[in-house]
């Protein structure tokens, strides 16, 4: 097999000119799998260039023009940018490959614009693709292994890619690490809801952390586990064996059910500085918050738990999903405002209910009910569009509640109360910056614009009600503006997709079965 020139692009954002918070933090959102792909490609004997796109780079300058193959890792919000880049590089004779969440969620659409679309990916899938490495038109080959990989390259092996990305972070530098795949919970909206929990090797994890201390002083580790600490003692033993107290800091996404006081004491002793638990709803999904309570009783119980966490962990982000089918009337929004009052140190992160293609079985129910809207992928980031029509709200009522709770959460009063309730200086500063940036005030402004358009722009209202699939100019212009020069490279039809493709493919599943490339080529 000839030596290939391989490019790997990690799209952590969808457009240039990021917000202030994005400029500070986007480099810390780098995914692990693009770095893993880079190691596997080098182990197969190829030359690799990896670029993490934070919104500040000129991609046409950073990516070599003579690539043989280009891997792109993307969330759905970056799909239109990924499609434009694939179109541009295919015209140069490059073979293009899409991986990441968008490839898993929307393979039917992605195959129109890429030569290969990867689901679960291990080294054998990458090696198979590189051996084949040819254009697949008009539909790309869909490749996937039966499960997530059982092992990943070590941090030492991917360090040159990690280090290059960390250099783009101007102040805070967070090293991506992962110790498990899948999740034991079954939240109906989550991409990991049907992926079996699978720990990786804890001995390798310990060695990775030991290696990191030879490269950075007092590093910050960002754990990418969907739910950190399920095998709590094993994790802590690996951390404790690798790093003496005070030598390493950690950030993790976990569930309240794992954050009892004995665990919190051990997390504090091992340098955990930030924790991101999912609350999701005041009515549903109580297994993650370790409560069978609902409504106000759950608010009080969770607020007490969060305040206890803040006695041990200086920064907490509480994650909510708004618009779930269990929500109705003003009560969910009012309960969240009460929680903000009872737990002022928590930074609330609000996601709008979104159905990401094949991400979760519940999406089939939404599609069968005709509730999924064809919003372009560019807006599917859990904030700029809710592509599932709410079950118990009209759009004006829902956006009134959304704006009210968001404005309450990021008012000057809430910001001021969050400062003394947050124990240390850097978390205080982070809370203020996030509230004043696109994550707080920026979202209030955007949601307010959508609410106004619901009253003043018939095309927006008709689109969101599902009466038409014609994209309103408001959204079309925003895509054009945010993609900038890349917009002209979008292939025909790439703004649109079939929102019910998952449902349509269920009866035609063999059409999306993994392609046996060597047999195909031999035939």
C-alpha positions as CSV (number, residue, x, y, z in Angstrom):
1,X,0.0,0.0,0.0
2,X,1.4,3.4,-1.0
3,X,2.2,6.0,1.7
4,X,-0.8,8.4,1.8
5,X,-0.9,12.1,2.7
6,X,-3.6,12.2,5.4
7,X,-5.3,15.3,6.7
8,X,-7.5,15.1,9.9
9,X,-9.8,18.0,10.8
10,X,-11.4,18.3,14.2
11,X,-14.3,20.8,13.9
12,X,-15.0,22.1,17.4
13,X,-17.0,25.0,16.0
14,X,-19.0,25.7,12.9
15,X,-17.9,29.2,11.8
16,X,-15.2,31.8,12.2
17,X,-15.2,34.7,14.6
18,X,-16.0,32.9,17.9
19,X,-17.3,34.7,21.0
20,X,-15.0,35.8,23.7
21,X,-15.7,32.6,25.6
22,X,-15.0,30.6,22.4
23,X,-11.7,32.3,21.9
24,X,-10.7,31.4,25.4
25,X,-12.1,27.9,25.5
26,X,-12.6,26.4,22.0
27,X,-9.2,24.7,21.8
28,X,-10.2,22.9,25.0
29,X,-13.2,21.4,23.3
30,X,-10.9,19.2,21.0
31,X,-12.2,15.7,20.6
32,X,-10.1,12.6,21.3
33,X,-11.1,10.5,18.3
34,X,-9.4,12.7,15.7
35,X,-6.2,12.3,17.6
36,X,-6.8,8.6,17.9
37,X,-7.3,8.4,14.1
38,X,-4.1,10.3,13.6
39,X,-2.1,7.7,15.7
40,X,-3.8,4.8,13.8
41,X,-3.0,6.3,10.4
42,X,0.6,6.8,11.4
43,X,0.8,3.2,12.6
44,X,-0.5,2.1,9.2
45,X,2.5,4.0,7.7
46,X,1.0,7.3,6.5
47,X,1.9,10.9,6.9
48,X,-0.6,12.9,9.0
49,X,-1.5,16.5,9.5
50,X,-4.1,17.2,12.2
51,X,-5.8,20.6,12.6
52,X,-8.2,21.5,15.4
53,X,-10.5,24.2,14.0
54,X,-11.3,26.7,16.8
55,X,-12.8,29.4,14.5
56,X,-9.6,31.4,14.2
57,X,-7.7,29.4,11.6
58,X,-7.7,29.7,7.8
59,X,-8.5,26.1,7.0
60,X,-7.3,26.4,3.4
61,X,-3.9,27.6,4.7
62,X,-3.5,25.0,7.5
63,X,-4.6,22.0,5.5
64,X,-2.2,20.8,2.8
65,X,-3.6,21.2,-0.7
66,X,-2.2,17.9,-1.9
67,X,-4.0,15.5,0.5
68,X,-4.8,12.0,-0.6
69,X,-7.5,11.6,2.1
70,X,-9.2,14.0,4.5
71,X,-10.9,12.8,7.7
72,X,-13.3,15.3,9.3
73,X,-14.8,14.9,12.8
74,X,-17.9,16.9,13.3
75,X,-20.9,17.4,15.5
76,X,-24.1,18.1,13.6
77,X,-23.8,21.9,14.0
78,X,-20.7,21.8,11.9
79,X,-22.1,19.5,9.2
80,X,-22.7,22.3,6.6
81,X,-19.1,23.4,7.1
82,X,-17.9,19.8,6.8
83,X,-20.0,19.3,3.6
84,X,-18.5,22.4,2.0
85,X,-14.9,21.3,2.9
86,X,-15.6,17.8,1.5
87,X,-16.9,19.2,-1.7
88,X,-13.9,21.5,-2.1
89,X,-11.3,18.8,-1.4
90,X,-13.1,16.2,-3.5
91,X,-12.7,18.5,-6.5
92,X,-9.0,18.5,-5.9
93,X,-9.0,14.7,-6.1
94,X,-8.9,14.0,-2.4
95,X,-10.9,11.2,-0.8
96,X,-13.0,12.4,2.1
97,X,-14.1,10.7,5.3
98,X,-16.6,11.8,7.9
99,X,-16.6,10.6,11.5
100,X,-17.9,11.8,14.9
101,X,-21.5,12.4,16.2
102,X,-22.9,13.6,12.9
103,X,-21.7,10.5,11.0
104,X,-23.4,8.4,13.7
105,X,-26.6,10.4,13.7
106,X,-27.1,11.1,10.0
107,X,-25.3,8.6,7.9
108,X,-28.1,8.7,5.2
109,X,-27.4,12.4,4.6
110,X,-23.6,12.3,5.1
111,X,-23.1,9.6,2.4
112,X,-24.2,12.1,-0.2
113,X,-21.2,14.3,0.4
114,X,-18.4,12.0,1.6
115,X,-16.7,9.0,0.2
116,X,-16.8,7.2,3.6
117,X,-19.0,7.7,6.6
118,X,-17.8,6.0,9.8
119,X,-20.0,4.8,12.7
120,X,-18.3,3.1,15.6
121,X,-14.6,3.1,14.6
122,X,-11.7,1.0,15.6
123,X,-8.2,0.5,14.1
124,X,-9.4,-2.2,11.7
125,X,-12.1,0.0,10.2
126,X,-9.5,2.8,9.6
127,X,-7.0,0.3,8.1
128,X,-9.7,-1.1,5.8
129,X,-10.7,2.3,4.7
130,X,-7.1,3.3,4.0
131,X,-6.5,0.2,1.9
132,X,-9.5,0.9,-0.2
133,X,-9.1,4.7,-0.3
134,X,-11.0,5.5,-3.5
135,X,-14.0,7.7,-4.4
136,X,-17.4,6.2,-3.6
137,X,-20.0,8.1,-5.6
138,X,-22.9,9.1,-5.6
139,X,-23.1,7.6,-2.1
140,X,-20.2,7.0,0.2
141,X,-19.4,3.7,1.9
142,X,-20.8,3.4,5.4
143,X,-18.3,1.6,7.7
144,X,-18.7,0.7,11.3
145,X,-17.5,-1.9,13.8
146,X,-20.1,-3.7,16.0
147,X,-19.1,-1.9,19.2
148,X,-16.9,0.9,20.4
149,X,-13.2,0.1,20.3
150,X,-12.0,-2.0,23.2
151,X,-8.8,0.1,23.6
152,X,-7.5,3.4,22.4
153,X,-3.9,4.8,21.9
154,X,-2.3,6.1,25.0
155,X,-1.8,9.8,25.7
156,X,1.9,9.3,25.1
157,X,1.1,8.0,21.6
158,X,-1.2,10.9,20.7
159,X,0.7,13.6,22.6
160,X,2.1,15.5,19.6
161,X,-1.5,16.0,18.4
162,X,-2.7,17.0,21.9
163,X,0.2,19.4,22.5
164,X,-0.3,21.1,19.1
165,X,-4.0,21.8,20.0
166,X,-3.2,22.9,23.5
167,X,-0.9,25.6,22.1
168,X,-4.0,27.3,20.7
169,X,-5.5,27.8,24.1
170,X,-4.5,31.3,25.3
171,X,-4.8,30.8,29.0
172,X,-6.6,27.7,30.4
173,X,-5.3,24.5,28.8
174,X,-7.3,21.3,29.4
175,X,-5.9,17.9,28.4
176,X,-8.6,15.6,27.0
177,X,-8.7,12.1,28.6
178,X,-11.2,9.3,28.6
179,X,-11.5,6.2,30.8
180,X,-14.8,4.7,29.6
181,X,-17.2,4.6,26.7
182,X,-21.0,4.3,26.8
183,X,-23.3,5.0,29.7
184,X,-25.3,2.9,32.2
185,X,-28.2,5.3,32.1
186,X,-30.9,5.3,29.4
187,X,-32.0,8.9,29.0
188,X,-34.3,8.9,26.0
189,X,-32.6,11.9,24.2
190,X,-28.9,10.8,24.6
191,X,-26.7,9.4,21.9
192,X,-25.1,7.1,24.6
193,X,-28.5,5.7,25.8
194,X,-28.1,2.5,23.9
195,X,-24.3,2.1,24.1
196,X,-23.2,-0.4,26.8
197,X,-21.0,1.1,29.5
198,X,-17.4,-0.1,28.8
199,X,-14.4,0.9,31.0
200,X,-11.0,1.2,29.3
201,X,-7.9,-0.1,31.0
202,X,-7.3,1.6,34.3
203,X,-3.6,0.6,34.3
204,X,-3.2,2.5,31.0
205,X,-5.1,5.4,32.5
206,X,-2.7,5.6,35.4
207,X,0.3,5.5,33.0
208,X,-1.3,8.3,30.9
209,X,-1.6,10.5,34.0
210,X,1.9,9.7,35.0
211,X,3.2,10.6,31.5
212,X,1.2,13.9,31.6
213,X,3.0,15.1,34.7
214,X,6.3,14.8,32.7
215,X,4.9,17.2,30.1
216,X,2.9,19.8,32.1
217,X,3.1,21.3,35.6
218,X,-0.1,21.1,37.5
219,X,-2.2,20.1,34.4
220,X,-5.9,20.2,34.1
221,X,-7.5,17.0,32.8
222,X,-10.9,17.2,31.1
223,X,-12.6,13.8,31.3
224,X,-14.6,13.0,28.1
225,X,-16.4,10.0,29.7
226,X,-20.2,10.3,29.1
227,X,-20.6,9.6,32.8
228,X,-17.4,9.8,34.8
229,X,-16.9,7.7,37.9
230,X,-19.2,4.7,37.4
231,X,-16.3,2.5,38.5
232,X,-15.4,5.1,41.1
233,X,-12.8,3.3,43.2
234,X,-10.9,2.1,40.1
235,X,-10.8,5.7,38.8
236,X,-9.6,7.2,42.0
237,X,-7.0,4.5,42.5
238,X,-5.6,5.2,39.1
239,X,-5.5,9.0,39.8
240,X,-4.0,8.5,43.2
241,X,-1.3,6.2,41.9
242,X,-0.3,8.6,39.2
243,X,-0.4,12.0,40.8
244,X,0.4,13.2,44.4
245,X,-2.1,15.5,45.9
246,X,-1.9,19.0,44.5
247,X,-0.2,18.0,41.3
248,X,-3.2,17.7,38.9
249,X,-6.6,19.2,38.5
250,X,-9.7,17.6,36.9
251,X,-13.0,18.4,35.2
252,X,-15.6,15.7,34.7
253,X,-19.3,15.2,33.7
254,X,-21.0,12.9,36.2
255,X,-24.4,12.3,37.7
256,X,-25.7,13.4,41.0
257,X,-26.3,9.8,41.9
258,X,-22.5,9.2,42.0
259,X,-21.7,12.4,44.0
260,X,-22.4,11.4,47.6
261,X,-20.3,13.1,50.3
262,X,-17.7,10.3,50.6
263,X,-17.1,10.4,46.9
264,X,-16.9,14.2,47.0
265,X,-14.3,14.1,49.7
266,X,-12.2,11.8,47.6
267,X,-12.7,13.9,44.5
268,X,-11.6,17.0,46.4
269,X,-8.5,15.2,47.7
270,X,-7.6,14.3,44.1
271,X,-7.9,17.8,42.7
272,X,-11.3,17.8,41.0
273,X,-12.2,21.4,40.3
274,X,-15.3,21.3,38.2
275,X,-18.2,18.8,37.9
276,X,-21.0,18.8,35.4
277,X,-24.0,16.8,36.5
278,X,-27.2,16.3,34.5
279,X,-30.5,17.3,36.2
280,X,-32.3,17.3,32.9
281,X,-35.9,17.6,34.2
282,X,-37.9,18.2,37.4
283,X,-40.3,15.5,36.4
284,X,-38.4,12.8,34.5
285,X,-35.0,11.0,34.5
286,X,-34.7,10.8,38.3
287,X,-32.1,8.0,38.2
288,X,-29.4,10.4,37.3
289,X,-30.1,12.6,40.2
290,X,-30.7,9.7,42.6
291,X,-34.2,10.9,43.5
292,X,-37.7,9.7,43.0
293,X,-39.1,13.1,43.9
294,X,-40.7,15.3,41.3
295,X,-41.6,19.0,41.1
296,X,-40.8,21.2,44.0
297,X,-39.7,18.3,46.2
298,X,-37.0,17.4,43.6
299,X,-36.0,21.1,43.3
300,X,-35.3,21.3,47.0
301,X,-33.5,18.0,47.2
302,X,-31.3,18.7,44.2
303,X,-30.5,22.2,45.4
304,X,-29.4,20.9,48.8
305,X,-27.2,18.3,46.9
306,X,-25.7,20.9,44.7
307,X,-24.9,23.2,47.6
308,X,-23.2,20.2,49.3
309,X,-21.1,19.6,46.2
310,X,-20.0,23.2,46.2
311,X,-18.5,22.7,49.6
312,X,-16.1,20.2,48.0
313,X,-15.9,21.1,44.3
314,X,-15.5,24.8,43.5
315,X,-17.3,24.8,40.1
316,X,-20.5,23.1,39.1
317,X,-22.5,23.3,35.9
318,X,-26.0,21.9,36.1
319,X,-27.4,20.6,32.8
320,X,-31.1,20.9,31.9
321,X,-33.2,19.8,28.9
322,X,-36.1,22.1,28.2
323,X,-39.2,21.1,26.3
324,X,-39.3,17.4,27.3
325,X,-42.7,15.7,26.9
326,X,-43.2,15.6,30.6
327,X,-43.1,19.4,30.8
328,X,-46.3,21.6,30.5
329,X,-47.3,25.0,31.5
330,X,-45.2,27.6,33.3
331,X,-44.3,25.3,36.3
332,X,-41.1,23.8,34.8
333,X,-39.6,27.3,34.2
334,X,-40.7,28.6,37.6
335,X,-39.2,25.5,39.3
336,X,-35.9,26.2,37.6
337,X,-36.0,29.8,38.8
338,X,-36.5,28.6,42.3
339,X,-33.6,26.3,41.9
340,X,-31.4,29.2,40.8
341,X,-32.4,31.0,44.0
342,X,-31.8,28.0,46.3
343,X,-28.4,27.0,44.6
344,X,-27.0,30.4,43.5
345,X,-23.5,28.9,43.0
346,X,-24.6,26.6,40.1
347,X,-24.1,27.7,36.5
348,X,-27.1,26.5,34.6
349,X,-26.7,25.1,31.1
350,X,-30.0,24.9,29.1
351,X,-30.4,22.6,26.1
352,X,-33.5,22.6,23.9
353,X,-35.0,19.2,23.2
354,X,-33.4,18.0,19.9
355,X,-33.7,14.8,17.9
356,X,-30.4,14.1,16.3
357,X,-31.3,11.5,13.6
358,X,-30.3,8.0,14.8
359,X,-28.9,9.2,18.1
360,X,-31.6,7.7,20.3
361,X,-34.6,5.3,19.8
362,X,-37.0,8.0,21.1
363,X,-36.3,9.9,17.8
364,X,-38.3,7.2,15.9
365,X,-41.3,8.1,18.1
366,X,-40.9,11.8,17.3
367,X,-40.6,11.0,13.6
368,X,-43.6,8.7,13.6
369,X,-45.6,11.5,15.2
370,X,-44.5,14.0,12.6
371,X,-42.9,16.3,15.2
372,X,-39.4,16.6,13.8
373,X,-38.6,19.7,11.8
374,X,-36.1,20.0,9.0
375,X,-33.9,22.7,10.6
376,X,-30.5,22.8,8.8
377,X,-27.8,21.0,10.8
378,X,-26.1,24.4,11.3
379,X,-28.6,25.2,14.0
380,X,-28.7,21.8,15.7
381,X,-26.4,22.6,18.7
382,X,-29.2,22.3,21.4
383,X,-29.6,26.1,21.5
384,X,-30.2,27.8,18.2
385,X,-33.1,25.6,17.1
386,X,-35.4,23.0,18.8
387,X,-36.2,20.6,16.0
388,X,-38.9,18.8,17.9
389,X,-42.3,20.5,18.1
390,X,-43.1,20.6,21.9
391,X,-45.9,18.3,23.0
392,X,-47.6,20.6,25.5
393,X,-46.6,24.1,24.4
394,X,-47.3,26.4,21.5
395,X,-44.1,28.0,20.2
396,X,-44.8,31.5,21.6
397,X,-45.6,30.1,25.1
398,X,-42.5,27.9,25.0
399,X,-40.2,30.8,24.0
400,X,-41.8,33.1,26.6
401,X,-40.8,30.6,29.3
402,X,-37.4,30.0,27.8
403,X,-36.5,33.7,27.7
404,X,-37.9,34.2,31.2
405,X,-35.8,31.5,32.8
406,X,-32.7,32.3,30.8
407,X,-33.0,36.0,31.6
408,X,-33.5,35.2,35.3
409,X,-30.5,32.9,35.3
410,X,-28.1,35.4,33.8
411,X,-29.5,38.7,35.3
412,X,-27.1,41.0,37.1
413,X,-28.8,39.8,40.3
414,X,-28.1,36.1,39.5
415,X,-24.5,36.9,38.4
416,X,-23.9,38.8,41.6
417,X,-25.3,36.1,43.8
418,X,-23.2,33.4,42.0
419,X,-19.9,35.2,42.8
420,X,-19.9,34.8,46.6
421,X,-21.5,31.3,46.3
422,X,-18.6,30.1,44.2
423,X,-15.6,29.2,46.4
424,X,-12.5,30.2,44.4
425,X,-11.3,32.9,42.0
426,X,-11.0,31.2,38.6
427,X,-14.5,29.6,38.9
428,X,-15.9,33.0,39.9
429,X,-14.3,34.6,36.8
430,X,-15.5,31.8,34.5
431,X,-19.1,32.2,35.7
432,X,-19.1,35.9,35.0
433,X,-17.5,35.5,31.5
434,X,-19.9,32.7,30.5
435,X,-22.9,34.6,31.7
436,X,-21.9,37.7,29.7
437,X,-20.9,35.9,26.6
438,X,-22.8,33.9,24.0
439,X,-23.7,31.2,26.6
440,X,-25.7,33.7,28.6
441,X,-26.6,37.1,27.3
442,X,-26.0,36.0,23.7
443,X,-28.6,33.3,24.0
444,X,-31.1,35.7,25.6
445,X,-30.7,38.0,22.6
446,X,-31.0,35.1,20.1
447,X,-34.1,33.6,21.8
448,X,-35.7,37.0,22.0
449,X,-35.2,37.4,18.2
450,X,-36.9,34.1,17.5
451,X,-39.8,35.1,19.8
452,X,-40.2,38.3,17.9
453,X,-40.1,36.6,14.5
454,X,-42.8,34.2,15.6
455,X,-45.1,37.2,15.8
456,X,-43.8,39.2,12.8
457,X,-42.4,36.8,10.2
458,X,-45.1,34.4,8.8
459,X,-42.4,32.2,7.2
460,X,-40.7,31.5,10.5
461,X,-44.0,30.7,12.2
462,X,-45.1,28.4,9.4
463,X,-41.7,26.6,9.3
464,X,-41.7,26.0,13.0
465,X,-45.3,24.8,13.0
466,X,-44.4,22.3,10.3
467,X,-46.7,23.9,7.7
468,X,-43.8,24.4,5.2
469,X,-40.3,23.1,4.6
470,X,-39.2,26.3,2.8
471,X,-36.3,27.6,4.9
472,X,-37.1,31.2,6.1
473,X,-34.6,33.9,5.0
474,X,-33.7,34.6,8.6
475,X,-32.0,31.1,8.8
476,X,-30.7,31.1,5.3
477,X,-29.0,34.4,5.8
478,X,-27.5,33.3,9.1
479,X,-25.9,30.2,7.4
480,X,-24.5,32.4,4.6
481,X,-23.1,34.9,7.0
482,X,-21.6,32.4,9.5
483,X,-20.0,30.1,6.9
484,X,-18.3,33.1,5.3
485,X,-16.2,32.1,2.3
486,X,-17.0,28.4,2.8
487,X,-20.6,29.0,1.8
488,X,-19.8,29.1,-1.9
489,X,-18.4,25.6,-1.6
490,X,-21.6,24.0,-0.3
491,X,-22.8,21.3,-2.7
492,X,-26.3,21.7,-4.2
493,X,-28.9,20.7,-1.7
494,X,-26.6,20.5,1.3
495,X,-28.6,22.9,3.4
496,X,-31.6,20.5,3.4
497,X,-32.0,17.0,4.7
498,X,-34.8,14.5,5.3
499,X,-35.7,14.9,9.0
500,X,-37.4,11.5,8.9
501,X,-34.5,9.5,7.3
502,X,-34.1,7.3,10.4
503,X,-37.7,6.2,10.2
504,X,-37.5,5.7,6.5
505,X,-34.4,3.6,6.8
506,X,-35.8,1.2,9.4
507,X,-37.6,-0.8,6.7
508,X,-34.5,-0.6,4.4
509,X,-31.8,-1.3,7.0
510,X,-29.7,-3.5,4.6
511,X,-29.1,-0.4,2.5
512,X,-27.0,1.0,5.3
513,X,-25.2,-2.1,6.3
514,X,-21.4,-1.8,6.5
515,X,-19.8,-2.2,3.1
516,X,-17.3,-5.0,2.6
517,X,-14.8,-2.9,0.7
518,X,-12.3,-5.5,-0.3
519,X,-15.0,-7.8,-1.6
520,X,-16.6,-4.9,-3.4
521,X,-13.3,-3.9,-5.1
522,X,-12.6,-7.5,-6.1
523,X,-16.0,-7.7,-7.7
